[in-house]
Each structure stands twice: as C-alpha cells, then as structure tokens.
Amino acid sequence: MTTPRRSRVDLHCHTARSDGVLEPSALLAAMREWGIAVAAITDHDTLDGYRELAATGGVSTAWRGVPTHWADAAPWPVLIPGVEINSVARDVPGLREGELHILGYGMDPADAAFEAALESQRRRRAARAEQIVERLRDLGMGIDEQLPEAMGPGVRSPGRPHIARALVSAGHAKSVDEAMTRLLGPGAPAYVPREGLDPRQAIDAIRAAGGIPSLAHFPEALERPEIVERLRAWGLGGLEAWYVSFDEALRARMARFAHDRGLLATGGSDFHGDTWTYEQSQAVCHVPDVAGDALLVALGSRPVLDVRGSAAGWPPPASLD
C-alpha cells in the first residue's frame, strides 16, 4: 500500500511524552524534512509535547496578517494543540478492548479543568501499568531494570507500548507487536482492562476546553453508524478518515461517511516510531490538504503554534475541494 502523493498534513502522531519514541523536537525535525505544513501532536493524555515546542516559538491567539494558502506559504509546520484520549466504552458491545479513541484538536493549553481531566487519566494509566508489571513479575517476566529506559525521562503518560519495549529489551518478546499480542492484549496473561473517562466525558472535556473532538481509527463506523450518531449527539465533531492502515477505498468511504454526517474528516500517520521512520510512515499515509484546511477553518480563532516564532493562521479558503 504505497502512494506517490506527498502529505503536507498529519493530525495524529505521538512523541516520547506519551508512547512515541522520538522527542518532540526530533519529531518536529522529521516533519520539517518531509514537508509537513499543518500538524497536531496527539500524545495520550498530555499536552506536554506541544507545550515544549510552544516554549521555543509563540502561541497565536488570533488569525491576523495571514498568507492566502497555508500549504504554499508555511515551509515549517504549524502545530495545533492535540491529544488522544482512550475512552472506556464498555456499554457498547463488540468494541476492541471496550475502547473508543477520541482525538482532541485546538484545546486551550492553559485550561485548568482540562489539565485536571488529563492528570486523572494519567494517574489511572500509571496504576494500570503498575498492575501489568506486577502480573509480568508473577509470570517470571520481570522488567524492573528495563522499564525506566523504555519510558525515558520525560514520559507523563506510561502505557503498554513502554512495557512492550521493556519486554523486548529483557528478551521476553521478539518485537513490540508480539509482546502486545501474546502478553499484553485482551485475553493475554498480563492484560489489565483500562479505567478512565467514558466517550461522553472525553468529548465534554475537549469541548469545554475549546477543542474539537474526532473519533480515531474506527472503520467499524461504516457498519455501526449508530455509535457515531450517539457520539455526534454528545458533541463529536470529526471522524478520522485518512488513517495509515486504511486502504484507499476505505479512506474514501470514511471521508464520505463523515461528510454525509456533517463531521470533519481528519487523518494522520499515528506515528510512534517502533517499526518504521517518520518518512516511512508518511510514504503509506496520504492526508489531503483539505483535511488541514477544514480543521483550521473549524478552529477559527482558537490558539495554534507557529514554530517559526510568529503569529500565523489563514482565513477560510475560497474552496475546500
């Protein structure tokens, strides 16, 4: 599954502040090298990666003095505050791990209530990680020595990928994917169910902080539209249509599904860095310019970060085609 088209938009990726492997500055450098113009770092339950990059640039609170077309005028990425919340939806049957992943875009990074909600998520995530590590000890697969290195110094949101990397480092698994499937996934010996916000609470928290919530990597929407309709009634604003593992036909169907329901069609690489480089992830994940255009228009005057260090933004384009 390859494409000659070159994405300039990535609205779903992760840094070492959650479960990615690259420091925020390194991911930004990879984005620049590829030519990304609009991006959102969507770390799990934290805005720390965004804040670190904001400290080196400037946050714009209005869209003034703007170029006419972002993709031609912005050689460096403009970063939208982003987050991914793995919401617990056990009342919805048939979901993988009983979860719906909600992406948030454009939240106010200084919103205290939103930060408190994320901190609660992080505490629950850390408690779950501790339970998993304890189960692994009981199985004779201790990773106490390997886990600190797998997590790194700046992680605010520990997760199973960190544990999987530690298992590989300790010789208990051959790859992160194998560790996730054989030991850490549903039904596996060390699996522990997630606790935390439900989908409505996640959507409410994102909306209350001025953001737009979008449902991530959920192709089941095509067969189960009632789930999307329920989320939309609660304030869902988008649906991830252009996702790295979707083929072209599925991406087109997801984009049409979103359009027909008045939802933004978002997209991204979901880059973590365990199995391929950022360049390799982009080579198989084309997100059209219209995804960046539409999101920026929908965000309006919400804050964004221009890593060139100046106020930036664009008015609605004449056409989103």
N, C-alpha and C positions, 0 to 999 in steps of 0.2 A: 504494500500500500504506500505508494510514493506519489508526489506531485511536483511539477516543475514550478508551481506558483510559490511566491515568497511572501510569507506572512509578515505584516507590519503591526499586528495586534496579538497580544497574549494576555488574556484576562483570567488566567488560572495557572499559578505556579507557586513553588514553595522554596523557602530558604532554610538555612540552618537554625533559624529562630523557632522553627517547629520541626518538621520531619524531612526537610530537604538536606542536601549535603553541602551546598555552596553558601558561603557568607553572603549577606545582602549585596555588598559591594562587588563580589565576584559574579553574582547573577546579573547585576546591572551591567557589568562589563560585557558579559556574554550577550545580553540583549542588544547593547550598542553595536557589537561586532556583527550580529546578524542583521541589524537594521530595524529592530522593533521601534515603533513610534508611539504607541499607546499601550500601557501595561498595567496590570494590577497584581501585586504580590498578595497571595491569598493564603497566608500561613494559618495553620489551625489555631484558633482561639487566641490570637495575639496580633497586634499591630506593630510590634517592636521593629520588624524589618523595615517597614515603611517609615517609622519614626527615625531610625538611624539614618536613612537616606535623606529624610527631611532636614535633619540637622546639618547636612552638608550642602543643602540648597535653600529653597524658600517655599513656603506654602502660600498659594494664591487663594484669596477669599472671594474674588470676583473675576469675571472673564472680560478683560479690558485689553486694548491695544493688540488685537489678536490677528494671526495670519488667516488667510481665506481658506486654506486647506491644510489640515494638520499633517497629513502623510507626506506632503512635499516640503513643508516648512519646518518640521521638527526632526532634525537628524539624531537627536538623543531621545530616549523615551520620556514621555510624560506619565507619571505614576499616579494612579487612582488608589486611594486607601481601600484595601481589600481584606477579606477574612474568609475562612471556611469553618463552618460550624457543623459538626457531625451530630445532627439532632436524632433523638431517640423516638421512634415511632412504632412502638410495639403494638399499638392498637390497629395498625394497618397490616393485615396478613400478607405473607408472601414476599416481604422485603428481605433482601440480603442483610443479615445481621440486625434486622429490625431498625435500620437507619435510613434517613434521608439527609443528604448533604446539602446544606444551604450556604451559598456564596453570598457575601455582602459587599456592596460597592458604594464608595462615597460617604462612609460614616465620618462624623466629626471625631478626629483622633483625640480630642480633649474632652469628649463626653464621658463624664464620671460614671454614669449609670451603665453605659455600655462596657466600660472597662471593668466595672464590678461584675457584670454578667460573664465577661471573658475570664476573669480571675476565678470565678466559681467553676467554670468549665475546666480551667487548668488544674484546679485542686482535685476535681473528680478524675481527670485524666491521669494525674500523678498517682492517685490512690489505686486506680486500675492497674497502672504499670507496676506498682509495688506488689499487688496480688499476683500478677502474671510472673514476676521474677520469683516470688515465693513458690509458686507451683513448679517452675522450672527447677528450683533447688530440690524440691521433693522428687522430681524425676531424675535427679542426678545430672542436671544440665545447668549448673551454676554459672552465672555470667557477671558476678560482682566485680571482677577485675576488668572485664572488657566494656561494661556498660558506660562508665564515665567517658571513655574515649569515644564510644559510639555516639554519645549525646553531644559532646563538645561543651565549651564553656558558656555559650550564650543561649541555650535552649530554655524557653519558658514553658514549653508545652510538650512533655515527653509522650511518646507514643509507641505503638508496636513496631514501626519501622526501625526505631532505635534499638529495640530489643532484638529484632531480627538481625540487624547488623552485628550486634554483640554475639549472637549465636553463631554467625558465620565466623567471626574473629576467634571464637572459642573452639571452633572445629565441630560444633554440634549440628551444623547445617552447611550445605554446599553453596547456597545462594539465599538472598533475601526472599525471593519468591518461594523457594522451598520451605524456608523457615515459617513464612506466613501461612502456607497451605498445610504443612504437616504438623506444626506445633501451636500456631497462634490463631488460626482461623476458627470459624464456627465448627463445633464438634471435635476440635483438636484438643489434646490433653491439657494445654496451658491456656485455653481460651477463657476469657472473663468478659461477660456482657458489659456494654457501656452504660454509664449513668450520666444524666445531664439534661439540658434543655430539650423540650419536645419541639416539633416543627413550628407550631404556632408561637411559642415563646421565642424561638430563634428569629422568626420573621418580625415579631413585635419589637425585639431588641434592636434589630438592624434598622427598622423603620423609625423607631424613636430616636435613634442617633443620626437621622437624616439620610440614611442609606437606602439602597435598592437591593432587595433580596432576589436571588436567582437560584433555581434548582439545578444542582450539578449532576452530570453524567448519569442521567436517568432515562435510558431508552425505553424502559417499561411504560413511559408516559403514553406511548402510541397505543398500547393495549389496555392501559388503565387510566384513561383520561379523567376519571372521577377523582383520582388522587390529586391531579393538578388542579382540577376545579376547586377542590376543598382548600388547597394551599392558596389559590388565587383569591378566594373569598377572604382569606386571612391577610392578604396583602402581598402575595408573591408578585414580583414584577418582571421576572425573567426566567428563561429556561436555557440551559447550556445545549446548544445545537452543534457547534463545531468542536468536537472533542477528539483527542488524539487517537483513541481506539475505535472511533466510528468510521465506517467506510463512507464513500462519497454519497451513496444512495441514502444511507441513514442520516447523514448530516442534512441533506436536502429535505428529507421528510420531517426531521426535528425542527428545522427552521420554519417550514410551512406550518407545522403544528403550533409553534409559538406565535407566528404571525396571525393565524386564524383566531387566536385567543387573546390577542392584544398584549402579548408578552414580548419583552426584548429577547432576541436570540443572541446569547453570549457564547463565548468559546475560548478555549485555551489548551495549552500543552499538558497541564497537570504535571509539570516537570518537577522531579525530585532529585534525580542525578544518580540513582543507584545503578541503573543498567545502561544508560546512554548519556551522551553530552547534550548540552542545550541545542547545539547545531543539529544533532541527530534527531532530537525530538521535534524540532521545527520542520525538518525535512519531510515529516509524515503528518504534519498538522497544519493545514491551511485555515486560518481565520480571516475572512474577508474584511476589507476596510469598513464596510457598512456596520459591522459589529462595534467597532470603536466609535464611529460617527454617532450611531443611535444611542449608545450608552452616554457619551459626552453630552449629547443634546438632552437626554433624560435627566442627567445630573444637574444641568443648568448651572447655577452659581455655587454649587457645593465645592468645598475645597479640593484642590488637586495639587500635586507636587510637580514642579518642573525642575528636573535635575540640572538644567543649565543655570539655575540660580536666579531666574527672573519670573515675573508673573506671566502666566500663559493660559491659553484656552482658545476656543473657537466658537463662533456663533453657529446656529444650526445651518448645515449646508443646504443649498437650494434643492438638492435631491439626495435621497438615501439609496437610490438604485445602484 
